[in-house]
């Protein structure tokens, strides 16, 4: 049980740093080639090398995704890229396509291989197939599996099992959707999904062209493909007891506010589970924290069978956003009790905000004074990433985050 890993997304280098700072054991990320999430920041070759060094210096791990389904013209350079990843000592490569696996092995690369959820593994026989392939030591299960199915898979296989525990859910099996490609020319299986499942739709009768009938449950429209977000915070022990080795958080496109909040919440509860003494107060607090980030209503997904009435977001499409991301602490001078802050959302005098970090709950604070970089007093901080100074009586630390309740 002590080997269970908390795995977080890293869409860029800043997110990688925050994922580790708030408690992740490992991150998954993509380079500029061969991975999904084409619109995440992703890492240049130089950034990848720096990211691996940064992680290993902190005894953390980096997994690089090569999980796109390339057409013939997309195969060129796969072997050489995998050799590069091996040379910088990445901890694993995620793949979904057997052809990509074959090219990696043809290139003589010995980096451990993880089979991506894009491969849609939903049974023990599929894992038996992959675990007999040289170098494959982990399989990321499809999200459409119950705890009972996971237990049976573990009983009949030897590969490590990884599952998604939190984040957005695709309406298709493991993201294998063609809607985006058909409707926008952006291929979900090449990392460019436009999320048309979140759009509004209307019905047109064959003999009445031009007459559109909204398919709706309420005045805002219908979202028949629109899944709730996954949250399994209350079931981490069940997942571990079922044989899961890695607990994966979704969200390479999400903000560092979202990422830090989710990693922090899962770290607290997971530590209690691993210690065999789950603190009910810590769980309740962490659950409330997950409700402060932008999210759709939560569901436990398929853990207890087919979701039926608790997975489809029929009431509205947009997420709720109870709190807003305001800034990041860059430094703190204890003698002057002054915090140096990088703004991420406009702040004004008189506002009530909160600080939070990985090792404390939160610090309520009212903005009574702010100063610009020249220590000139200001009444607002409206500029993106503006560096400001703010008197704060209680010590805060670099990489602590500022948030506030969303304005009505």
WOPENOR-V125404 format. One record per residue. N is the residue number from 1. RES is the residue in one letter. PHI is phi in degrees with one decimal (none if undefined). BURIAL is 1 if it has 9 or more other C-alpha atoms within 8 Angstrom, else 0. D_LAST is the distance of its C-alpha to the last C-alpha in Angstrom with 1 decimal. Layout:
n:N res:RES phi:PHI burial:BURIAL d_last:D_LAST
n:N res:RES phi:PHI burial:BURIAL d_last:D_LAST
This chain:
n:1 res:X phi:none burial:0 d_last:43.9
n:2 res:X phi:-68.9 burial:0 d_last:43.7
n:3 res:X phi:-91.0 burial:0 d_last:43.8
n:4 res:X phi:-66.8 burial:1 d_last:40.4
n:5 res:X phi:-106.6 burial:1 d_last:38.3
n:6 res:X phi:-101.0 burial:1 d_last:34.6
n:7 res:X phi:-113.1 burial:1 d_last:34.1
n:8 res:X phi:-120.4 burial:1 d_last:31.1
n:9 res:X phi:-81.7 burial:1 d_last:30.3
n:10 res:X phi:-138.3 burial:1 d_last:30.8
n:11 res:X phi:-75.0 burial:1 d_last:29.8
n:12 res:X phi:-156.9 burial:1 d_last:31.1
n:13 res:X phi:-66.4 burial:1 d_last:32.8
n:14 res:X phi:-61.3 burial:0 d_last:29.8
n:15 res:X phi:-65.0 burial:1 d_last:28.4
n:16 res:X phi:-58.2 burial:1 d_last:31.9
n:17 res:X phi:-62.3 burial:0 d_last:32.0
n:18 res:X phi:-69.9 burial:1 d_last:28.7
n:19 res:X phi:-59.2 burial:1 d_last:29.8
n:20 res:X phi:-68.4 burial:1 d_last:33.0
n:21 res:X phi:-61.5 burial:1 d_last:31.5
n:22 res:X phi:-94.2 burial:1 d_last:29.2
n:23 res:X phi:123.2 burial:1 d_last:32.0
n:24 res:X phi:-70.9 burial:1 d_last:33.1
n:25 res:X phi:-86.1 burial:1 d_last:36.8
n:26 res:X phi:-154.3 burial:1 d_last:36.9
n:27 res:X phi:-128.4 burial:1 d_last:34.9
n:28 res:X phi:-115.7 burial:1 d_last:35.5
n:29 res:X phi:-154.7 burial:1 d_last:35.2
n:30 res:X phi:-127.8 burial:1 d_last:36.8
n:31 res:X phi:-81.7 burial:1 d_last:39.0
n:32 res:X phi:-79.4 burial:1 d_last:39.0
n:33 res:X phi:-131.4 burial:0 d_last:41.3
n:34 res:X phi:70.8 burial:1 d_last:41.8
n:35 res:X phi:-115.5 burial:1 d_last:38.5
n:36 res:X phi:-79.9 burial:1 d_last:35.5
n:37 res:X phi:62.8 burial:1 d_last:32.0
n:38 res:X phi:-62.1 burial:1 d_last:33.3
n:39 res:X phi:-101.6 burial:0 d_last:30.0
n:40 res:X phi:-74.1 burial:1 d_last:29.5
n:41 res:X phi:-62.4 burial:0 d_last:30.8
n:42 res:X phi:60.2 burial:1 d_last:33.9
n:43 res:X phi:-118.2 burial:1 d_last:36.8
n:44 res:X phi:-70.0 burial:0 d_last:39.8
n:45 res:X phi:-59.3 burial:0 d_last:43.2
n:46 res:X phi:-65.9 burial:0 d_last:43.2
n:47 res:X phi:-67.8 burial:1 d_last:39.7
n:48 res:X phi:-59.9 burial:1 d_last:40.8
n:49 res:X phi:-61.5 burial:1 d_last:43.8
n:50 res:X phi:-66.5 burial:0 d_last:41.7
n:51 res:X phi:-63.4 burial:1 d_last:39.2
n:52 res:X phi:-63.7 burial:1 d_last:42.1
n:53 res:X phi:-62.3 burial:0 d_last:43.6
n:54 res:X phi:-60.0 burial:0 d_last:40.4
n:55 res:X phi:-65.7 burial:1 d_last:40.0
n:56 res:X phi:-66.6 burial:1 d_last:43.6
n:57 res:X phi:-62.5 burial:0 d_last:43.7
n:58 res:X phi:-109.0 burial:0 d_last:41.2
n:59 res:X phi:60.1 burial:0 d_last:43.0
n:60 res:X phi:-111.8 burial:1 d_last:40.2
n:61 res:X phi:-122.7 burial:1 d_last:40.7
n:62 res:X phi:-129.4 burial:1 d_last:39.8
n:63 res:X phi:-111.6 burial:1 d_last:40.1
n:64 res:X phi:-106.8 burial:1 d_last:40.2
n:65 res:X phi:-86.6 burial:1 d_last:39.3
n:66 res:X phi:-129.4 burial:1 d_last:41.9
n:67 res:X phi:-102.3 burial:1 d_last:40.6
n:68 res:X phi:-71.6 burial:1 d_last:40.5
n:69 res:X phi:-101.9 burial:0 d_last:43.1
n:70 res:X phi:-77.4 burial:1 d_last:45.1
n:71 res:X phi:-79.2 burial:0 d_last:47.4
n:72 res:X phi:-50.3 burial:0 d_last:50.8
n:73 res:X phi:-68.8 burial:0 d_last:49.8
n:74 res:X phi:-89.2 burial:0 d_last:47.1
n:75 res:X phi:-82.2 burial:1 d_last:49.7
n:76 res:X phi:-62.9 burial:0 d_last:51.2
n:77 res:X phi:92.0 burial:0 d_last:50.6
n:78 res:X phi:-63.9 burial:1 d_last:49.3
n:79 res:X phi:-61.1 burial:1 d_last:52.2
n:80 res:X phi:-65.5 burial:0 d_last:52.1
n:81 res:X phi:-66.4 burial:0 d_last:48.4
n:82 res:X phi:-63.0 burial:1 d_last:49.0
n:83 res:X phi:-62.7 burial:1 d_last:51.8
n:84 res:X phi:-62.5 burial:0 d_last:49.6
n:85 res:X phi:-61.1 burial:1 d_last:47.1
n:86 res:X phi:-65.6 burial:1 d_last:50.0
n:87 res:X phi:-65.6 burial:0 d_last:51.3
n:88 res:X phi:-94.4 burial:0 d_last:48.1
n:89 res:X phi:69.0 burial:0 d_last:48.2
n:90 res:X phi:-63.5 burial:1 d_last:45.0
n:91 res:X phi:-86.2 burial:1 d_last:44.9
n:92 res:X phi:-168.6 burial:1 d_last:44.6
n:93 res:X phi:-118.8 burial:1 d_last:44.1
n:94 res:X phi:-93.0 burial:1 d_last:42.0
n:95 res:X phi:-133.8 burial:1 d_last:43.6
n:96 res:X phi:-124.6 burial:1 d_last:43.5
n:97 res:X phi:-91.9 burial:1 d_last:46.3
n:98 res:X phi:-59.1 burial:0 d_last:49.9
n:99 res:X phi:-65.1 burial:0 d_last:51.1
n:100 res:X phi:-64.7 burial:1 d_last:48.9
n:101 res:X phi:-57.7 burial:1 d_last:50.3
n:102 res:X phi:-60.7 burial:0 d_last:53.8
n:103 res:X phi:-66.9 burial:1 d_last:53.4
n:104 res:X phi:-64.0 burial:1 d_last:52.0
n:105 res:X phi:-71.0 burial:1 d_last:55.0
n:106 res:X phi:-61.1 burial:0 d_last:57.4
n:107 res:X phi:-80.3 burial:1 d_last:56.2
n:108 res:X phi:78.1 burial:0 d_last:57.4
n:109 res:X phi:-79.2 burial:1 d_last:53.9
n:110 res:X phi:-110.2 burial:0 d_last:53.8
n:111 res:X phi:-61.3 burial:1 d_last:50.1
n:112 res:X phi:-53.5 burial:1 d_last:48.8
n:113 res:X phi:-108.0 burial:1 d_last:47.2
n:114 res:X phi:-110.9 burial:1 d_last:44.2
n:115 res:X phi:-88.5 burial:1 d_last:43.8
n:116 res:X phi:-67.7 burial:1 d_last:40.3
n:117 res:X phi:-60.7 burial:1 d_last:38.2
n:118 res:X phi:-62.2 burial:1 d_last:38.8
n:119 res:X phi:-77.6 burial:1 d_last:42.4
n:120 res:X phi:55.7 burial:1 d_last:41.1
n:121 res:X phi:-85.5 burial:1 d_last:43.3
n:122 res:X phi:-125.1 burial:1 d_last:43.1
n:123 res:X phi:-151.6 burial:0 d_last:46.5
n:124 res:X phi:-67.1 burial:1 d_last:49.0
n:125 res:X phi:-66.5 burial:0 d_last:51.5
n:126 res:X phi:-62.4 burial:1 d_last:49.2
n:127 res:X phi:-70.7 burial:1 d_last:48.8
n:128 res:X phi:-55.7 burial:1 d_last:52.6
n:129 res:X phi:-59.3 burial:0 d_last:53.0
n:130 res:X phi:-72.2 burial:1 d_last:50.8
n:131 res:X phi:-70.7 burial:1 d_last:52.0
n:132 res:X phi:-83.6 burial:0 d_last:55.5
n:133 res:X phi:-86.2 burial:0 d_last:54.6
n:134 res:X phi:-56.4 burial:0 d_last:55.5
n:135 res:X phi:89.5 burial:0 d_last:52.7
n:136 res:X phi:-83.3 burial:1 d_last:50.0
n:137 res:X phi:-122.9 burial:1 d_last:48.8
n:138 res:X phi:-148.5 burial:1 d_last:45.3
n:139 res:X phi:-126.4 burial:1 d_last:43.6
n:140 res:X phi:-90.1 burial:1 d_last:39.9
n:141 res:X phi:-70.5 burial:1 d_last:39.7
n:142 res:X phi:-61.3 burial:1 d_last:38.0
n:143 res:X phi:-77.8 burial:1 d_last:34.7
n:144 res:X phi:-92.6 burial:1 d_last:36.3
n:145 res:X phi:-113.4 burial:1 d_last:38.5
n:146 res:X phi:-89.4 burial:1 d_last:38.6
n:147 res:X phi:-58.8 burial:1 d_last:39.6
n:148 res:X phi:-61.7 burial:1 d_last:43.0
n:149 res:X phi:-67.2 burial:1 d_last:43.6
n:150 res:X phi:-63.5 burial:1 d_last:42.6
n:151 res:X phi:-59.9 burial:1 d_last:45.1
n:152 res:X phi:-64.4 burial:1 d_last:47.9
n:153 res:X phi:-60.4 burial:1 d_last:47.2
n:154 res:X phi:-64.1 burial:1 d_last:47.5
n:155 res:X phi:-63.0 burial:0 d_last:50.7
n:156 res:X phi:-108.1 burial:0 d_last:52.3
n:157 res:X phi:-137.6 burial:1 d_last:51.3
n:158 res:X phi:-121.6 burial:0 d_last:51.4
n:159 res:X phi:-67.6 burial:1 d_last:48.7
n:160 res:X phi:-64.1 burial:1 d_last:45.6
n:161 res:X phi:-113.0 burial:1 d_last:42.7
n:162 res:X phi:-122.0 burial:1 d_last:39.1
n:163 res:X phi:-134.1 burial:1 d_last:36.1
n:164 res:X phi:-75.1 burial:1 d_last:32.5
n:165 res:X phi:-114.8 burial:1 d_last:30.5
n:166 res:X phi:-157.0 burial:1 d_last:26.8
n:167 res:X phi:131.5 burial:1 d_last:24.8
n:168 res:X phi:-65.0 burial:1 d_last:24.5
n:169 res:X phi:-113.8 burial:0 d_last:27.3
n:170 res:X phi:-83.1 burial:0 d_last:29.2
n:171 res:X phi:-75.4 burial:1 d_last:30.3
n:172 res:X phi:-106.7 burial:0 d_last:33.9
n:173 res:X phi:-55.0 burial:1 d_last:36.4
n:174 res:X phi:48.4 burial:1 d_last:35.6
n:175 res:X phi:79.5 burial:1 d_last:33.9
n:176 res:X phi:-84.7 burial:1 d_last:37.1
n:177 res:X phi:-120.6 burial:1 d_last:35.4
n:178 res:X phi:-110.6 burial:0 d_last:36.9
n:179 res:X phi:-57.1 burial:0 d_last:34.1
n:180 res:X phi:-62.0 burial:1 d_last:32.8
n:181 res:X phi:-62.2 burial:1 d_last:36.3
n:182 res:X phi:-68.8 burial:0 d_last:37.3
n:183 res:X phi:-90.4 burial:0 d_last:34.3
n:184 res:X phi:-129.2 burial:0 d_last:33.6
n:185 res:X phi:80.2 burial:0 d_last:36.6
n:186 res:X phi:-101.0 burial:1 d_last:34.5
n:187 res:X phi:-84.6 burial:1 d_last:36.3
n:188 res:X phi:-61.8 burial:1 d_last:34.3
n:189 res:X phi:-82.6 burial:1 d_last:37.6
n:190 res:X phi:-115.1 burial:1 d_last:37.9
n:191 res:X phi:90.9 burial:1 d_last:34.4
n:192 res:X phi:-122.8 burial:1 d_last:32.6
n:193 res:X phi:-59.9 burial:1 d_last:30.6
n:194 res:X phi:-93.6 burial:0 d_last:28.2
n:195 res:X phi:55.3 burial:0 d_last:26.7
n:196 res:X phi:-66.9 burial:0 d_last:27.6
n:197 res:X phi:-65.7 burial:1 d_last:27.2
n:198 res:X phi:-90.1 burial:1 d_last:23.4
n:199 res:X phi:-79.4 burial:0 d_last:24.1
n:200 res:X phi:-90.3 burial:0 d_last:24.3
n:201 res:X phi:-130.9 burial:1 d_last:27.9
n:202 res:X phi:-135.9 burial:0 d_last:30.0
n:203 res:X phi:-100.4 burial:0 d_last:33.5
n:204 res:X phi:-119.8 burial:1 d_last:36.5
n:205 res:X phi:-83.3 burial:0 d_last:39.7
n:206 res:X phi:-53.0 burial:0 d_last:42.9
n:207 res:X phi:-93.4 burial:0 d_last:44.5
n:208 res:X phi:-128.2 burial:0 d_last:41.5
n:209 res:X phi:-61.0 burial:0 d_last:40.4
n:210 res:X phi:88.5 burial:0 d_last:37.4
n:211 res:X phi:-99.8 burial:0 d_last:36.0
n:212 res:X phi:-106.1 burial:0 d_last:32.9
n:213 res:X phi:-110.4 burial:0 d_last:31.7
n:214 res:X phi:-63.3 burial:1 d_last:28.3
n:215 res:X phi:-91.5 burial:1 d_last:28.6
n:216 res:X phi:-140.8 burial:1 d_last:25.6
n:217 res:X phi:-102.8 burial:0 d_last:24.4
n:218 res:X phi:-150.0 burial:0 d_last:21.5
n:219 res:X phi:-68.1 burial:0 d_last:20.2
n:220 res:X phi:-87.0 burial:0 d_last:18.5
n:221 res:X phi:114.0 burial:1 d_last:22.0
n:222 res:X phi:-111.3 burial:1 d_last:24.1
n:223 res:X phi:-132.7 burial:1 d_last:24.1
n:224 res:X phi:-67.6 burial:0 d_last:27.5
n:225 res:X phi:-101.6 burial:0 d_last:28.0
n:226 res:X phi:-89.5 burial:1 d_last:24.6
n:227 res:X phi:-77.9 burial:1 d_last:25.1
n:228 res:X phi:-64.3 burial:1 d_last:23.0
n:229 res:X phi:-85.2 burial:1 d_last:22.9
n:230 res:X phi:-80.9 burial:1 d_last:25.9
n:231 res:X phi:-147.3 burial:1 d_last:25.7
n:232 res:X phi:-121.5 burial:1 d_last:29.0
n:233 res:X phi:-52.9 burial:1 d_last:28.3
n:234 res:X phi:-81.4 burial:0 d_last:30.1
n:235 res:X phi:-125.5 burial:0 d_last:33.1
n:236 res:X phi:-63.9 burial:1 d_last:34.3
n:237 res:X phi:-63.5 burial:0 d_last:37.5
n:238 res:X phi:-60.8 burial:0 d_last:38.2
n:239 res:X phi:-66.0 burial:1 d_last:37.9
n:240 res:X phi:-66.5 burial:1 d_last:40.1
n:241 res:X phi:-62.8 burial:0 d_last:42.6
n:242 res:X phi:-76.0 burial:1 d_last:42.7
n:243 res:X phi:112.1 burial:1 d_last:43.9
n:244 res:X phi:-77.9 burial:1 d_last:40.9
n:245 res:X phi:-100.7 burial:1 d_last:41.5
n:246 res:X phi:-136.2 burial:1 d_last:38.4
n:247 res:X phi:-105.6 burial:1 d_last:34.7
n:248 res:X phi:-108.0 burial:1 d_last:32.8
n:249 res:X phi:-99.6 burial:1 d_last:29.1
n:250 res:X phi:-89.0 burial:1 d_last:27.9
n:251 res:X phi:133.6 burial:1 d_last:25.8
n:252 res:X phi:-65.5 burial:1 d_last:27.8
n:253 res:X phi:-93.7 burial:0 d_last:25.1
n:254 res:X phi:-82.1 burial:0 d_last:22.2
n:255 res:X phi:-76.1 burial:0 d_last:21.1
n:256 res:X phi:-68.3 burial:1 d_last:22.8
n:257 res:X phi:-63.3 burial:1 d_last:19.7
n:258 res:X phi:-61.0 burial:1 d_last:19.9
n:259 res:X phi:-59.9 burial:1 d_last:23.7
n:260 res:X phi:-63.4 burial:1 d_last:24.1
n:261 res:X phi:-63.3 burial:1 d_last:21.8
n:262 res:X phi:-69.2 burial:1 d_last:23.7
n:263 res:X phi:-60.2 burial:1 d_last:27.1
n:264 res:X phi:-59.8 burial:1 d_last:26.6
n:265 res:X phi:-64.0 burial:1 d_last:25.7
n:266 res:X phi:-69.0 burial:1 d_last:28.6
n:267 res:X phi:-61.7 burial:1 d_last:31.0
n:268 res:X phi:-63.1 burial:1 d_last:30.5
n:269 res:X phi:-70.8 burial:1 d_last:31.2
n:270 res:X phi:-61.6 burial:1 d_last:33.9
n:271 res:X phi:-59.1 burial:0 d_last:35.7
n:272 res:X phi:-65.1 burial:1 d_last:35.9
n:273 res:X phi:-61.5 burial:1 d_last:37.2
n:274 res:X phi:-67.1 burial:1 d_last:39.8
n:275 res:X phi:-83.1 burial:0 d_last:40.9
n:276 res:X phi:75.3 burial:0 d_last:41.4
n:277 res:X phi:-146.4 burial:0 d_last:39.2
n:278 res:X phi:-67.0 burial:1 d_last:35.6
n:279 res:X phi:-84.7 burial:0 d_last:33.6
n:280 res:X phi:-60.3 burial:0 d_last:31.5
n:281 res:X phi:-63.7 burial:0 d_last:29.2
n:282 res:X phi:-64.9 burial:1 d_last:28.8
n:283 res:X phi:-66.9 burial:1 d_last:28.1
n:284 res:X phi:-61.1 burial:0 d_last:25.4
n:285 res:X phi:-62.2 burial:0 d_last:23.7
n:286 res:X phi:-63.8 burial:1 d_last:24.1
n:287 res:X phi:-64.0 burial:1 d_last:22.7
n:288 res:X phi:-65.1 burial:0 d_last:19.5
n:289 res:X phi:-61.6 burial:1 d_last:19.3
n:290 res:X phi:-65.3 burial:1 d_last:19.6
n:291 res:X phi:-84.7 burial:1 d_last:16.5
n:292 res:X phi:-92.9 burial:1 d_last:14.5
n:293 res:X phi:-92.7 burial:1 d_last:15.4
n:294 res:X phi:-63.6 burial:1 d_last:14.5
n:295 res:X phi:-161.5 burial:1 d_last:16.6
n:296 res:X phi:-92.1 burial:1 d_last:17.7
n:297 res:X phi:-52.6 burial:0 d_last:19.0
n:298 res:X phi:-89.6 burial:1 d_last:22.0
n:299 res:X phi:-139.5 burial:1 d_last:25.7
n:300 res:X phi:-85.2 burial:1 d_last:29.0
n:301 res:X phi:66.8 burial:1 d_last:30.3
n:302 res:X phi:-100.0 burial:1 d_last:34.1
n:303 res:X phi:-57.0 burial:1 d_last:35.1
n:304 res:X phi:-116.1 burial:1 d_last:36.2
n:305 res:X phi:107.9 burial:0 d_last:37.3
n:306 res:X phi:-61.5 burial:0 d_last:35.9
n:307 res:X phi:-62.8 burial:1 d_last:32.1
n:308 res:X phi:53.7 burial:0 d_last:32.4
n:309 res:X phi:-93.5 burial:0 d_last:29.4
n:310 res:X phi:-122.1 burial:0 d_last:27.1
n:311 res:X phi:-128.2 burial:1 d_last:26.8
n:312 res:X phi:-98.3 burial:1 d_last:25.8
n:313 res:X phi:-88.8 burial:1 d_last:22.1
n:314 res:X phi:-82.7 burial:1 d_last:22.8
n:315 res:X phi:-86.4 burial:1 d_last:19.5
n:316 res:X phi:-160.3 burial:1 d_last:17.5
n:317 res:X phi:-96.6 burial:1 d_last:18.3
n:318 res:X phi:-72.1 burial:0 d_last:15.3
n:319 res:X phi:-74.3 burial:0 d_last:14.5
n:320 res:X phi:-85.7 burial:0 d_last:11.6
n:321 res:X phi:-132.3 burial:1 d_last:10.3
n:322 res:X phi:-68.8 burial:1 d_last:9.3
n:323 res:X phi:-125.5 burial:1 d_last:10.7
n:324 res:X phi:-114.2 burial:1 d_last:11.5
n:325 res:X phi:-80.0 burial:1 d_last:15.1
n:326 res:X phi:-106.6 burial:1 d_last:16.0
n:327 res:X phi:177.9 burial:1 d_last:19.8
n:328 res:X phi:-130.9 burial:1 d_last:23.1
n:329 res:X phi:-74.3 burial:1 d_last:25.7
n:330 res:X phi:-95.6 burial:1 d_last:29.0
n:331 res:X phi:-166.6 burial:1 d_last:31.1
n:332 res:X phi:-144.7 burial:1 d_last:31.5
n:333 res:X phi:-101.5 burial:0 d_last:34.2
n:334 res:X phi:-66.5 burial:0 d_last:35.0
n:335 res:X phi:-67.3 burial:0 d_last:37.4
n:336 res:X phi:-93.8 burial:0 d_last:34.8
n:337 res:X phi:51.8 burial:1 d_last:31.9
n:338 res:X phi:-124.7 burial:1 d_last:30.1
n:339 res:X phi:-96.9 burial:1 d_last:27.9
n:340 res:X phi:-95.8 burial:1 d_last:28.2
n:341 res:X phi:-131.6 burial:1 d_last:25.1
n:342 res:X phi:-100.6 burial:1 d_last:24.3
n:343 res:X phi:-69.6 burial:1 d_last:20.9
n:344 res:X phi:-125.2 burial:1 d_last:19.0
n:345 res:X phi:-162.2 burial:1 d_last:15.7
n:346 res:X phi:-54.0 burial:1 d_last:15.4
n:347 res:X phi:-123.8 burial:1 d_last:15.6
n:348 res:X phi:-133.8 burial:1 d_last:16.2
n:349 res:X phi:-56.9 burial:1 d_last:18.2
n:350 res:X phi:91.1 burial:0 d_last:16.7
n:351 res:X phi:-72.3 burial:0 d_last:14.0
n:352 res:X phi:-94.1 burial:1 d_last:14.3
n:353 res:X phi:-129.8 burial:1 d_last:15.2
n:354 res:X phi:-130.2 burial:1 d_last:17.5
n:355 res:X phi:-101.5 burial:1 d_last:20.7
n:356 res:X phi:-146.4 burial:1 d_last:22.4
n:357 res:X phi:-144.3 burial:1 d_last:25.7
n:358 res:X phi:-71.3 burial:1 d_last:28.2
n:359 res:X phi:-118.0 burial:0 d_last:30.1
n:360 res:X phi:-153.0 burial:0 d_last:27.7
n:361 res:X phi:-75.9 burial:0 d_last:24.5
n:362 res:X phi:-155.8 burial:0 d_last:22.0
n:363 res:X phi:-122.5 burial:0 d_last:22.2
n:364 res:X phi:-76.5 burial:0 d_last:19.5
n:365 res:X phi:-150.8 burial:1 d_last:19.8
n:366 res:X phi:-105.4 burial:0 d_last:18.6
n:367 res:X phi:-78.1 burial:1 d_last:19.3
n:368 res:X phi:-99.2 burial:0 d_last:22.1
n:369 res:X phi:-146.7 burial:1 d_last:24.1
n:370 res:X phi:-142.9 burial:1 d_last:24.1
n:371 res:X phi:-134.2 burial:1 d_last:27.1
n:372 res:X phi:-83.2 burial:1 d_last:28.0
n:373 res:X phi:-64.7 burial:0 d_last:30.9
n:374 res:X phi:-92.9 burial:0 d_last:33.3
n:375 res:X phi:62.3 burial:0 d_last:32.0
n:376 res:X phi:-88.3 burial:0 d_last:30.9
n:377 res:X phi:-66.9 burial:0 d_last:28.1
n:378 res:X phi:-129.6 burial:1 d_last:24.8
n:379 res:X phi:-103.1 burial:0 d_last:21.6
n:380 res:X phi:-154.1 burial:1 d_last:19.5
n:381 res:X phi:-125.3 burial:1 d_last:20.1
n:382 res:X phi:-94.5 burial:0 d_last:19.1
n:383 res:X phi:-94.4 burial:0 d_last:21.8
n:384 res:X phi:-56.6 burial:0 d_last:21.8
n:385 res:X phi:59.9 burial:0 d_last:23.7
n:386 res:X phi:-65.1 burial:1 d_last:24.5
n:387 res:X phi:-89.4 burial:1 d_last:26.6
n:388 res:X phi:-131.4 burial:1 d_last:25.7
n:389 res:X phi:-122.0 burial:1 d_last:27.0
n:390 res:X phi:-141.2 burial:1 d_last:25.2
n:391 res:X phi:-64.3 burial:1 d_last:27.1
n:392 res:X phi:-137.8 burial:1 d_last:26.4
n:393 res:X phi:-63.8 burial:0 d_last:28.8
n:394 res:X phi:-86.5 burial:0 d_last:28.9
n:395 res:X phi:-60.8 burial:0 d_last:30.3
n:396 res:X phi:-121.6 burial:1 d_last:28.2
n:397 res:X phi:-127.3 burial:1 d_last:29.8
n:398 res:X phi:-54.8 burial:1 d_last:29.8
n:399 res:X phi:79.6 burial:1 d_last:27.5
n:400 res:X phi:-66.2 burial:1 d_last:25.2
n:401 res:X phi:-115.7 burial:1 d_last:21.6
n:402 res:X phi:-104.8 burial:1 d_last:18.6
n:403 res:X phi:-141.0 burial:1 d_last:15.1
n:404 res:X phi:-147.8 burial:1 d_last:11.9
n:405 res:X phi:-62.4 burial:0 d_last:8.9
n:406 res:X phi:-63.9 burial:0 d_last:6.3
n:407 res:X phi:-72.1 burial:0 d_last:3.8
n:408 res:X phi:-66.1 burial:0 d_last:0.0
